[in-house]
Amino acid sequence: PGAQQPPNLFWWWTETTHYLHRPTEKLGLFIEAQKARMGWRHPIIGIHMRLGVDKNREAQRFPTKYYMHEARRIRRLFSGGAQGDVGTIFVCSDRPRAVDKMIADYSSEFRILTQPRVEGALPMEYVHTDLSLLGEADYLIFTFSSNFGWPALLFCGCFPSALLPCWCLELWTTPPAPVIGGLPVFARACSPCLCSWVLAARPLVFFLDL
C-alpha cells in the first residue's frame, strides 16, 4: 500500500464549525428575513473589517480603501460569464462607523449591503447572522488575526456552491508562488501547512498586492 495521507484538518474544521454554529429555527428565520430585507442576490463579496480598539495590540489595522482595492480586483477577475457582474458587497465590522463610511464613499461603485436594525432583535442575533452571511458569500475578504474572519473562512468551506476565492490582507509569500487555475496562491510564510490543508479541500487564492 502507498504512504498514508495526512488527515485533511481543514475539512474537519469546516464541518465542526458548521455543526456547532447551526442556527436554531428562530435564528434561521431571522437570517432569511434579513436577507430578504437587504435584497440578497449572488454573486456577493463578503467583507469583515476588524477595526476594534484591541486590534492595535494584536496586528495591523487596514483602512477601508485596502478592502475596496481587493473588492475591485475580485470584480475585475471574476465578473462576466454566467454569474454576471460581481458588484455587490456584504460588509460587517466591529466598528459601525467604518461600515457607514464605506457605504458613503463607495455606494456609487458597488451595491453595498449591511444588516438593517430590527426592533426587538438581540445583539447576538446580528452577530450570528453576520457570520452566517459571510459564509454564504461567493468571495471573502478578511484578516486571519480576527476571531471572526477565521470562522467565516471555515463556513465558506461548507458551501459547495461557493466559488470561494478568499483574500486575506495579512498573507505574504516567498516567490515563486504556486499557481492553481492560472492564479497565484499566496501562502502565509509562518504557516505553510495551513495552505496545504486548505488546498486539499478546494482552491483558495490569497493576495497581498496593495
Buried (B, 14 or more C-beta within 10 A) or exposed (E): EEEEEEEBBBBEBBEEBBEEBEBEEEBEEBBEBBBEEBEBEBBBBBBBBBBBEEBEEEBEBBEBEBBBBBBBBBBEBBEEEEEEEBBBBBBBBBBEEBBEBBBEEBEEEBBBBBBEEEEEBEEEBBBBBBBBBBBBBBBBBBBBBBEBBBBBBBBBBBBEEBBBBBBBBBBEBEEEBEEEEEBBBBBBEEEEEBBBBBBBBBBBBBBBEE
